[in-house]
Amino acid sequence: MKKMAWGIFVAVLLLNLSLRSLFYNFDGVACAIAVELSDFKHLVHGNHLAYGIVGWCFDKLWRIFGYQGQSLLVLQTLDSVLGAAGAAVFFSLLRRCGRGERESVLGAAALSVCHAWWFWSLEAQVYMLGALFAALSAREALSDKPRPSRVGFYHAGAILGHVGHLMAFPALLYLLTRKRGLRESRPYLMSLISFVVGAYICAGLFAVKPRSFLELTQWLLGSALLTNDRSFLWHSIPFLSAVQAWLGMSLRVFSEFVGRTGWPWTAGVILSVLPIIAAARGAAQNSRESRFWLLWLGGYAALFLFWEPYTIVYRVSDLLALIALATLGLQALSPRVRVAVLASWVAGAFAYNLAFTIRPASEFSNNLDLVEATWTSMSAPPDAWVLANGRGAVYIPYFAGRRPVNLRYLTDESVLHAKLDALNKAGESVFVTGRTLQEEGLRPKLERYGLMLEKEAPALALFRVSRAK
């Protein structure tokens, strides 16, 4: 079994490395910047403590062997390794749960080519680290003789990957206590608490070094304090809309059919609905395993129905449960038919997601922010300041090599003008790109200040911002 697991790891890793994503999400680029600066205070994010440190260590390992490029490629490779390792662990999990070898291989393949798992195995992001450890914790808990302390260690790793994995607690506790009661859970709880609390204490003492209780709570709350004034904000939407978004995302984790028409939409929906139907059949068996996976899904839903139910990365770990339940639901079929059904779905999902998600994300021309940042690096003076918003706030310094002025904190016109006056008074040159000017209400503010076209190319423009004479 170990040889097959290693074979799956290598095969999936080679698949992941065969195409590089150029989508470059905001958080991944921001993490790459922090890695290159060895900015540990920002690497140990309160909501996902471990990823930045793991990424920094991985980056240092590359540089020992002579790598001199940007850290973003290193972090993307790290996620490809994590995604491949997660698929190998999932194969082992299915084998421990009694699936045949061919079914387990195909189950791991199915996980690897699902939209959410595949795409985020190619991007620099925090979620694959937590997903790997979540798979490890589930595999250990589902074994015939689970070791509670090891389950706690793996679950701690998942939580340090992302705090949202705390929601696997009900499912893991159920398996550990179903025979001998709560007493059996003590080693699990001790291991879980000691590793998580110990990691946060170390990060607080050696990296964050909060100077007050307010700074401590701001660090721990993390993404809940993304407002401009760092006030608390729960990222929710009306309940009915949340349910609709959550259910839709339960399909989209398999294939991204939203925004498509005609046969691509139909094919994407079919590829998404079929595993859900199989998973429902598996859940209806009311077995030890099916109850575990239902508790797993329910635990995560209890959080992510109310926190950004429209965000796909929070649903990556749901795929472990859904595919495991789907393979369980296929057990009523003959072995030959099960293998044929799984192989057909894997082939279809691979072709669909490659054509409509993975390859488009690897095309430079499809990332307009990247195209503009690259052009800006050739068009703006090396010492220029560039007004930026959204991904531009990290794209401008990372890909364009220019200093950004983050418009997120300059929404008021008088504050914006005062900032521009200060820069111009200091003799600094300030520019803004054409796409940034598309932000609602920005162009009139800058035209009232002083805006002049500096350089132009097809679909691209660079403007100088200075007081009108």
Secondary structure, DSSP 8 states (H G I E B T S, - for coil): -HHHHHHHHHHHHHHHHTS------HHHHHHHHHHHHT-HHHHSBTTBHHHHHHHHHHHHHHHHTT--S-HHHHHHHHHHHHHHHHHHHHHHHHHHTT--HHHHHHHHHHHHHSHHHHHHTTS--SHHHHHHHHHHHHHHHHSSS--HHHHHHHHHHHHHH-GGGGGGHHHHHHHHHTTT-GGGGHHHHHHHHHHHHHHHHHHIIIII--SSHHHHHHHHHGGGG-STT---------HHHHHHHHHHHHHHTT---TT--HHHHHHHHHHHHHHHHHHHHHHTT--HHHHHHHHHHHHHHHHHTTS-TT-GGGGTTHHHHHHHHHHHHGGGS-HHHHHHHHHHHHHHHHHHHIIIIIHHHT-GGG-HHHHHHHHHHHHS-TT-EEEE-TTHHHHIIIII--EEEEGGG--SHHHHHHHHHHHHHTT--EEEETTGGGSTTHHHHHHHH-EEEEEEETTEEEEEE----
